[in-house]
């Protein structure tokens, strides 16, 4: 069964744990590559269905420019395009989704930027 975005209540717990283990292995691979490339750390989350999310959050990167640069550097390492959306409530959402070509692990790199902090 491939990893999916289906509701987790339809997926056996053993399968979910397998997906989470794969995401954990993928995280280790990303961290090894990041160390070699001297990338800044991200806040990492592994969801119940095994999605791996790396976030440049506003606590660790307090300015919008820092958040953008962290996401740019991570996505450059993996040759990814960043999508940017400006919301009506004053946020800028950066998102770059990925899926591993062989092990099925997937996730994203992201940042939520409060535009009112732009002058910071």
C-alpha positions as CSV (number, residue, x, y, z in Angstrom):
1,X,0.0,0.0,0.0
2,X,1.6,3.4,-1.0
3,X,1.7,6.3,1.4
4,X,-1.3,8.5,0.9
5,X,-3.2,11.5,2.0
6,X,-6.3,9.4,2.7
7,X,-7.9,9.7,6.2
8,X,-5.8,7.7,8.6
9,X,-8.8,5.9,10.1
10,X,-8.9,3.8,7.0
11,X,-5.3,2.8,7.2
12,X,-4.1,0.0,9.5
13,X,-1.9,1.3,12.4
14,X,1.0,-1.0,11.3
15,X,1.0,0.7,7.9
16,X,1.0,4.2,9.5
17,X,4.0,3.2,11.6
18,X,5.8,1.9,8.6
19,X,5.2,5.2,6.8
20,X,6.4,7.1,9.8
21,X,9.6,5.0,10.0
22,X,10.2,5.8,6.3
23,X,9.8,9.5,7.0
24,X,12.2,9.2,9.9
25,X,14.8,7.6,7.5
26,X,14.2,10.4,5.0
27,X,14.7,13.0,7.7
28,X,18.1,11.4,8.5
29,X,19.0,11.5,4.8
30,X,18.0,15.2,4.6
31,X,20.0,16.1,7.8
32,X,23.1,14.4,6.4
33,X,22.8,16.3,3.1
34,X,22.1,19.5,5.1
35,X,25.2,19.0,7.2
36,X,27.4,18.6,4.0
37,X,25.8,21.7,2.5
38,X,25.9,23.7,5.8
39,X,22.1,24.4,5.7
40,X,20.3,26.0,8.6
41,X,18.2,23.7,10.7
42,X,14.4,23.5,10.2
43,X,11.6,22.6,12.7
44,X,10.6,19.0,11.6
45,X,7.3,17.3,12.0
46,X,6.3,13.7,11.0
47,X,2.6,13.4,10.7
48,X,0.5,10.4,11.5
49,X,0.4,9.4,7.8
50,X,4.2,9.8,7.4
51,X,4.3,13.2,5.8
52,X,7.6,14.9,6.6
53,X,7.4,18.7,7.1
54,X,10.4,21.0,7.4
55,X,9.4,24.5,8.5
56,X,11.4,27.8,8.8
57,X,9.3,29.2,11.6
58,X,9.2,32.7,12.9
59,X,10.6,31.8,16.3
60,X,13.9,30.5,15.0
61,X,14.1,32.8,12.0
62,X,12.6,36.1,13.3
63,X,12.6,38.1,10.1
64,X,10.7,37.4,6.9
65,X,14.0,37.7,4.9
66,X,15.6,35.0,7.1
67,X,12.6,32.7,6.6
68,X,12.6,33.1,2.9
69,X,16.4,32.5,2.7
70,X,16.2,29.3,4.7
71,X,13.5,27.9,2.5
72,X,15.3,29.0,-0.6
73,X,18.5,27.3,0.5
74,X,16.7,24.0,1.4
75,X,14.8,23.9,-1.9
76,X,17.9,24.8,-3.9
77,X,19.6,21.8,-2.5
78,X,16.9,19.6,-3.9
79,X,16.3,21.6,-7.1
80,X,12.7,22.5,-6.1
81,X,10.4,25.4,-6.9
82,X,8.8,27.4,-4.1
83,X,5.2,28.4,-4.4
84,X,4.2,31.7,-2.7
85,X,0.7,32.6,-1.8
86,X,-0.3,35.9,-0.2
87,X,-3.4,35.5,2.0
88,X,-6.0,38.1,2.7
89,X,-5.2,38.1,6.4
90,X,-1.6,39.4,5.9
91,X,0.4,36.2,5.6
92,X,2.8,35.0,3.0
93,X,2.9,31.2,2.7
94,X,5.9,29.6,1.1
95,X,5.5,25.9,0.1
96,X,7.6,23.4,-1.8
97,X,6.1,19.9,-1.9
98,X,8.2,16.8,-2.7
99,X,7.8,13.0,-3.1
100,X,10.7,10.6,-3.0
101,X,10.9,8.8,-6.3
102,X,11.5,5.3,-4.9
103,X,10.4,5.0,-1.2
104,X,7.1,6.9,-1.6
105,X,7.9,9.3,1.3
106,X,6.5,12.7,0.8
107,X,6.2,16.1,2.5
108,X,7.1,19.7,2.1
109,X,9.3,22.6,3.1
110,X,7.3,25.6,4.3
111,X,7.2,29.0,6.0
112,X,4.4,31.2,7.2
113,X,5.4,34.8,7.2
114,X,3.4,37.6,8.8
115,X,3.7,40.4,6.3
116,X,3.3,43.0,9.0
117,X,6.8,41.9,10.2
118,X,8.2,42.8,6.8
119,X,9.9,45.9,8.2
120,X,11.5,43.8,11.0
